[in-house]
Amino acid sequence: MESTVASKLEALLKLQTIDSQLDEIKRVRGDLPEEVQDLEDEIEGYAVRVRKFDDEVAFLNDSIAQRKQATKDAESLIRKYEEQQQNVRNNREYDAITKEIELQKLEIQINEKKTREAHYQIEQKIAEIEGTKNRLEERRKDLENKKKELNQIVGESEEEETQLEKERNNAASNIEDRLLSAYTRIRGNVRNGLAVVTVKRDACGGCFNTVPPQRQADIAAQKKVIVCEHCGRILAGVEQRVF
């Protein structure tokens, strides 16, 4: 039984050692992966905004074309009504046609006003598009630099990381599911990723709280898996003090 528990603790400690090395590799990368992802998201946001502005400009140009056609139609009707005015039989017909002409002229004025407004909106949209494209280009350059920096760091440690991942998979396969699950849970709950530690200088190697002598004796005996009563980390052994 003792050797079984001891082997379990040894396997857990080995896994922890590998994970700590992987954590260090990721620590060297710092926030670069997150920064790259944030820049990619920001660039996509700018690209979506540019497409939206382009669609709005296209819509405004269509409305201008429709207004121009409506103006031509109104001018054609005015000419038609003016010809009809030459052949009216009474004042009532004349006034009715005059009213129609005035309505068409009002329609032309409205179209001209709406067209001017559309042109102004297009100018504003184009300015926004240019500003957004400039920011987009800046962010693309930032992303390129960040990716180069990240790729360089990853390249330097890629071989080591690949080897460690293989070793980790092998080490994890030697640990029963219940213990592995507990180990993973503890790692997720502590800031430094240390789920398995040893007792050093009479203290837990994770939270540095004092471990009583009797408990140290139990840990050293390795007859059962013991966790720190303060932080919940697995205590895999007691390091002998050198005097």
C-alpha positions as CSV (number, residue, x, y, z in Angstrom):
1,M,0.0,0.0,0.0
2,E,2.8,2.4,0.9
3,S,4.6,1.9,-2.4
4,T,1.2,2.4,-4.3
5,V,0.6,5.8,-2.5
6,A,4.2,6.7,-3.0
7,S,4.1,6.0,-6.7
8,K,0.9,8.0,-7.0
9,L,2.5,11.0,-5.3
10,E,5.6,10.6,-7.4
11,A,3.5,10.6,-10.6
12,L,1.6,13.7,-9.4
13,L,4.9,15.5,-8.6
14,K,6.3,14.6,-12.0
15,L,3.2,15.9,-13.7
16,Q,3.4,19.1,-11.6
17,T,7.1,19.5,-12.6
18,I,6.2,19.2,-16.3
19,D,3.2,21.6,-16.0
20,S,5.4,24.1,-14.2
21,Q,7.9,24.0,-17.1
22,L,5.0,24.5,-19.5
23,D,3.7,27.4,-17.4
24,E,7.1,29.0,-17.5
25,I,7.1,28.8,-21.3
26,K,3.7,30.5,-21.4
27,R,4.8,33.1,-18.9
28,V,7.7,34.1,-21.1
29,R,5.1,34.7,-23.9
30,G,3.3,37.0,-21.4
31,D,0.2,38.7,-22.8
32,L,1.2,38.4,-26.4
33,P,-1.3,35.7,-27.4
34,E,-4.1,37.7,-25.8
35,E,-2.8,40.9,-27.5
36,V,-2.7,39.2,-30.9
37,Q,-6.3,37.9,-30.4
38,D,-7.5,41.4,-29.3
39,L,-5.9,43.0,-32.3
40,E,-7.5,40.4,-34.6
41,D,-10.9,41.1,-33.1
42,E,-10.3,44.9,-33.4
43,I,-9.3,44.6,-37.0
44,E,-12.4,42.5,-37.8
45,G,-14.5,45.2,-36.1
46,Y,-13.0,47.9,-38.3
47,A,-13.4,45.8,-41.4
48,V,-17.1,45.3,-40.6
49,R,-17.5,49.0,-40.0
50,V,-15.9,49.8,-43.4
51,R,-18.3,47.4,-45.1
52,K,-21.2,49.0,-43.3
53,F,-20.2,52.5,-44.4
54,D,-19.7,51.2,-48.0
55,D,-23.2,49.8,-48.0
56,E,-24.6,53.1,-46.6
57,V,-22.8,55.0,-49.3
58,A,-24.1,52.7,-52.0
59,F,-27.6,53.1,-50.6
60,L,-27.3,56.9,-50.7
61,N,-26.0,56.9,-54.3
62,D,-29.0,54.8,-55.2
63,S,-31.3,57.3,-53.6
64,I,-29.6,60.1,-55.5
65,A,-30.1,58.3,-58.7
66,Q,-33.8,57.7,-57.9
67,R,-34.2,61.4,-57.0
68,K,-32.6,62.5,-60.3
69,Q,-34.9,60.2,-62.2
70,A,-37.9,61.5,-60.2
71,T,-36.8,65.1,-61.1
72,K,-36.7,64.2,-64.8
73,D,-40.1,62.7,-64.6
74,A,-41.4,65.8,-62.8
75,E,-39.9,68.1,-65.5
76,S,-41.5,66.0,-68.2
77,L,-44.9,66.3,-66.5
78,I,-44.4,70.1,-66.2
79,R,-43.8,70.4,-69.9
80,K,-46.8,68.2,-70.6
81,Y,-49.0,70.3,-68.3
82,E,-47.7,73.6,-69.8
83,E,-48.8,72.3,-73.2
84,Q,-52.2,71.4,-71.8
85,Q,-52.5,74.9,-70.5
86,Q,-52.5,76.2,-74.0
87,N,-55.7,74.3,-74.8
88,V,-57.8,74.8,-71.6
89,R,-61.5,75.7,-72.0
90,N,-62.0,77.6,-68.8
91,N,-60.3,79.1,-65.8
92,R,-61.1,76.1,-63.7
93,E,-59.1,73.8,-65.9
94,Y,-56.3,76.3,-66.1
95,D,-56.1,76.6,-62.3
96,A,-56.2,72.8,-61.9
97,I,-53.3,72.4,-64.3
98,T,-51.4,75.2,-62.6
99,K,-51.8,73.5,-59.3
100,E,-50.3,70.2,-60.8
101,I,-47.4,72.2,-62.2
102,E,-46.7,73.8,-58.8
103,L,-46.8,70.3,-57.2
104,Q,-44.3,69.0,-59.6
105,K,-42.0,72.0,-59.0
106,L,-42.3,71.4,-55.3
107,E,-41.4,67.7,-55.9
108,I,-38.3,68.9,-57.8
109,Q,-37.3,71.2,-54.9
110,I,-37.7,68.4,-52.4
111,N,-35.6,66.1,-54.6
112,E,-32.9,68.7,-54.9
113,K,-32.9,69.2,-51.1
114,K,-32.8,65.4,-50.4
115,T,-30.0,65.1,-53.0
116,R,-27.9,67.8,-51.3
117,E,-28.5,66.1,-48.0
118,A,-27.4,62.7,-49.5
119,H,-24.3,64.2,-51.0
120,Y,-23.4,65.7,-47.6
121,Q,-24.0,62.3,-45.9
122,I,-21.8,60.6,-48.5
123,E,-19.0,63.1,-47.7
124,Q,-19.3,62.3,-44.0
125,K,-19.4,58.6,-44.6
126,I,-16.3,58.8,-46.9
127,A,-14.4,60.7,-44.3
128,E,-15.4,58.1,-41.7
129,I,-14.3,55.3,-44.1
130,E,-10.9,56.9,-44.6
131,G,-10.4,57.4,-40.9
132,T,-11.4,53.8,-40.2
133,K,-9.2,52.5,-43.0
134,N,-6.3,54.4,-41.5
135,R,-6.9,52.9,-38.1
136,L,-7.3,49.5,-39.7
137,E,-4.0,49.8,-41.5
138,E,-2.3,50.9,-38.2
139,R,-3.7,47.9,-36.3
140,R,-2.7,45.5,-39.1
141,K,0.9,46.8,-38.8
142,D,0.6,46.3,-35.0
143,L,-0.7,42.8,-35.5
144,E,2.1,41.9,-37.9
145,N,4.7,43.1,-35.4
146,K,3.0,41.3,-32.5
147,K,2.7,38.1,-34.5
148,K,6.4,38.3,-35.5
149,E,7.3,38.7,-31.8
150,L,5.1,35.9,-30.7
151,N,6.3,33.6,-33.5
152,Q,9.9,34.2,-32.5
153,I,9.2,33.4,-28.9
154,V,7.1,30.3,-29.8
155,G,9.8,29.2,-32.3
156,E,12.5,29.4,-29.6
157,S,10.5,27.1,-27.3
158,E,8.4,25.1,-29.8
159,E,10.6,22.0,-29.7
160,E,10.9,22.0,-25.9
161,E,7.1,22.6,-25.6
162,T,6.3,19.7,-27.9
163,Q,8.6,17.4,-26.0
164,L,7.1,18.5,-22.7
165,E,3.5,18.0,-24.0
166,K,4.4,14.4,-24.9
167,E,6.0,13.9,-21.5
168,R,2.9,15.4,-19.9
169,N,0.5,13.1,-21.7
170,N,2.6,10.1,-20.7
171,A,2.8,11.3,-17.1
172,A,-1.0,12.0,-16.9
173,S,-1.8,8.5,-18.3
174,N,-0.1,7.0,-15.2
175,I,-2.5,8.8,-12.8
176,E,-5.9,7.5,-12.0
177,D,-8.8,9.7,-13.2
178,R,-9.9,10.6,-9.7
179,L,-6.5,12.0,-8.7
180,L,-6.0,13.6,-12.1
181,S,-9.4,15.4,-11.8
182,A,-8.5,16.6,-8.3
183,Y,-5.1,17.8,-9.6
184,T,-6.6,19.7,-12.5
185,R,-9.2,21.3,-10.2
186,I,-6.6,22.5,-7.7
187,R,-4.4,23.9,-10.5
188,G,-7.4,25.9,-11.7
189,N,-8.0,27.3,-8.2
190,V,-4.5,28.5,-7.4
191,R,-2.7,31.5,-8.9
192,N,0.7,29.9,-9.5
193,G,-0.6,26.6,-10.9
194,L,1.0,24.6,-8.2
195,A,-1.3,21.8,-7.2
196,V,1.3,19.4,-5.9
197,V,4.1,20.7,-3.5
198,T,6.4,19.5,-0.8
199,V,6.9,20.7,2.7
200,K,9.9,23.1,2.8
201,R,11.3,24.5,6.1
202,D,8.3,23.2,8.0
203,A,5.9,25.0,5.6
204,C,3.6,24.2,2.7
205,G,5.5,24.8,-0.5
206,G,2.4,26.5,-2.0
207,C,0.9,28.8,0.6
208,F,3.9,28.8,3.1
209,N,1.7,28.2,6.1
210,T,3.3,26.1,8.8
211,V,2.8,22.3,8.7
212,P,2.8,20.7,12.2
213,P,5.5,18.1,12.9
214,Q,3.0,15.2,13.3
215,R,1.4,16.1,9.9
216,Q,4.9,16.2,8.4
217,A,5.5,12.8,9.7
218,D,2.3,11.5,8.1
219,I,3.2,13.2,4.8
220,A,6.7,11.7,4.8
221,A,5.3,8.2,5.5
222,Q,3.3,8.5,2.3
223,K,0.6,6.1,3.5
224,K,-2.2,8.3,2.2
225,V,-2.6,11.4,0.0
226,I,-2.6,14.5,2.3
227,V,-3.6,18.0,1.3
228,C,-2.7,21.3,3.0
229,E,-5.4,22.3,5.4
230,H,-4.9,26.0,4.4
231,C,-4.7,26.0,0.6
232,G,-5.9,22.5,-0.4
233,R,-2.7,21.6,-2.3
234,I,-1.5,18.0,-2.4
235,L,1.5,17.6,-0.1
236,A,3.8,15.0,-1.9
237,G,6.7,14.9,0.5
238,V,8.9,16.6,3.1
239,E,12.2,18.0,2.1
240,Q,15.0,17.3,4.6
241,R,16.5,20.4,6.1
242,V,20.2,20.8,5.7
243,F,21.9,22.3,8.7
